């Protein structure tokens, strides 16, 4: 943990920099796998599954029998938790439904929008060091609410060729039935191009390692849309003297254990709180099963002491974190000043874990500073807005001459003529 006390504003741009990975060699490897999958379909996917996941597969598709078997393996306690989370996620995303309103922009000219679901979407669910069954709920639930006709889920199998039972259970609860045993770059390629088994989709969602992220960005250039660019996961926590150091340390560690390249960003106005949280992090770290991973992440992390809460929120907005926890007495006032963040957690009791699993908000969020320009996954992520307009004779009289003038001045004579003919027809 790097401790920085009272940094000058001129230092902020350096402080908020994320660790940078050289992906030039990685990109070449990723492109090779994608090209192979595009050319050889299922055969290539199976070959890479054997190579990377050490699973020999006769078929990529998960069968109904496998889903039923998985259901028997998942405890009732976890099933109940999944149902609770699904209910809350559904409730929040239902509230985001779009109601288009017809607007008469001027007499005789009416414009409106219609929200239309993306017909085919692909969901990527990591299954590596931590099988993310919660992400199934986060991605599939809004897809179902939006009305996507085809939802394809890819996730890596284990060495026995089995998918994690909790992932299959979450998929069943969320209403996803097209599930395929494919991980990594080969899964992204399968959904982007389509294979004999895996349908081609129009947009791909989901987190993954640097290879998966590189694959998503490469296929997005020509073949398919993606949810957002992404980097390693991160949290920023703003605390004052009212913060609970035990809670704060736990929140920081919950982020640190995500991966070796995760980042923790702690900002406080109290030197005592900084010391207390730092000490508590060291105590709790010793008890973590993923201690080594969390420790590496903490080595990239920063504990920053600032003079005022105003300075704290300004620094946070400069950082643009994926997750932001505000553990201060006046968290509501500070929340109003947040302009760059993926998801915000207010007060001592709103831990990041709540949003990761069951509060209802989506945990698929912009990382690596992308919160400056991107939002997290929501219902709109699965929809397109189509615009409509209708013009009457009165509308032509009101905007026709303006359209002709503007088109002529852009030297687009055909554009001008299309409207000019209509204007002239009303003069006869």
TABELTA-V145214 format. One record per backbone hydrogen bond with DSSP energy under -0.5 kcal/mol. NH is the residue of the N-H (numbers start at 1). CO is the residue of the C=O. Records with the same first field share a line. If there is no record, write none. Layout:
BEGIN
NH = CO / CO
END
This chain:
BEGIN
2 = 301
3 = 1
4 = 2 / 303
6 = 4 / 305
11 = 8
12 = 9
14 = 11
15 = 11
16 = 12
17 = 14
23 = 21
27 = 23
28 = 24
29 = 25
30 = 26
31 = 27
32 = 28
33 = 29
34 = 30
35 = 31
36 = 32
37 = 33
38 = 34
39 = 35
40 = 36
41 = 37
43 = 40
44 = 41
45 = 41
46 = 42
47 = 43
48 = 44
49 = 45
50 = 46
51 = 47
52 = 48
53 = 48 / 49
55 = 49
56 = 54 / 159
57 = 55
62 = 179
67 = 63
68 = 64
69 = 65
70 = 66
71 = 67
72 = 68
73 = 69 / 70
74 = 70
79 = 75
80 = 76
81 = 77
82 = 78
83 = 79
84 = 80
85 = 81
86 = 82
87 = 83
88 = 84
89 = 85
90 = 86
91 = 87
92 = 88
93 = 89
94 = 90
95 = 91
96 = 93
97 = 94
100 = 98
103 = 111
105 = 103 / 109
106 = 109
109 = 106
110 = 390
111 = 103
112 = 388
114 = 386
116 = 114 / 384
118 = 382
121 = 150
122 = 203
123 = 152
124 = 205
125 = 123 / 154
126 = 124
132 = 126
133 = 131
135 = 132
136 = 132 / 133
137 = 133
138 = 134
139 = 135
140 = 136
141 = 137
143 = 139
144 = 140
145 = 141
146 = 142
147 = 143
148 = 143
150 = 119
152 = 121 / 150
153 = 178
154 = 123
155 = 180
156 = 125
158 = 162
161 = 158
167 = 164
168 = 164
169 = 165
170 = 166
171 = 167
172 = 168
173 = 169
174 = 170
175 = 171 / 172
176 = 171
177 = 175
178 = 151
179 = 177
180 = 153
181 = 60
182 = 155 / 180
187 = 183 / 184
188 = 184
189 = 185
190 = 186
191 = 187
192 = 188
193 = 189
194 = 189 / 190
195 = 198
199 = 197
201 = 191
202 = 120
203 = 120
204 = 225
205 = 122
213 = 209
214 = 210
215 = 211
216 = 212
217 = 213
218 = 214
219 = 215
220 = 216
221 = 218
222 = 219
223 = 219
224 = 219
225 = 202
227 = 204
235 = 263
236 = 323
237 = 265
238 = 325
239 = 237 / 267
240 = 327
243 = 240
245 = 243
248 = 244
249 = 245
250 = 246
251 = 247
252 = 248
253 = 249
254 = 250
255 = 251
256 = 252
257 = 253
258 = 255
259 = 256
262 = 259
263 = 233
265 = 235
266 = 302
267 = 237
268 = 304
269 = 239
271 = 269
274 = 270
275 = 271
276 = 272
277 = 273
278 = 274
279 = 275
280 = 276
281 = 277
282 = 278
283 = 279
284 = 280
285 = 281
286 = 282
287 = 284
288 = 285
291 = 288
294 = 290
295 = 291
296 = 292
297 = 293
298 = 294
299 = 295
300 = 296 / 297
301 = 298
302 = 264
303 = 2
304 = 266 / 302
305 = 4
306 = 268 / 304
312 = 308
313 = 309
314 = 310
315 = 311
316 = 312
317 = 313
318 = 314
319 = 315
320 = 316
321 = 340
323 = 234
324 = 343
325 = 236
326 = 345
327 = 238 / 325
328 = 326
331 = 328
334 = 330
335 = 331
336 = 332
337 = 334
338 = 335
342 = 321
343 = 322
345 = 324
347 = 326
350 = 347
351 = 349
354 = 351
355 = 351
356 = 352
357 = 353
358 = 354
359 = 354
360 = 361
365 = 363
368 = 232
369 = 320
370 = 367
371 = 320
372 = 369
373 = 370
374 = 370
377 = 364
381 = 378
382 = 379
383 = 380
384 = 116
386 = 114 / 384
388 = 112
390 = 110
392 = 108
396 = 392
397 = 393
398 = 394
399 = 395
400 = 396
403 = 399
404 = 400
405 = 401
406 = 402
407 = 403
408 = 404
409 = 405
410 = 406
411 = 408
412 = 407
413 = 411
416 = 412
417 = 413
418 = 414
419 = 415
420 = 416
421 = 417
422 = 418
423 = 419
424 = 420
425 = 421
426 = 422 / 423
427 = 424
428 = 424
END
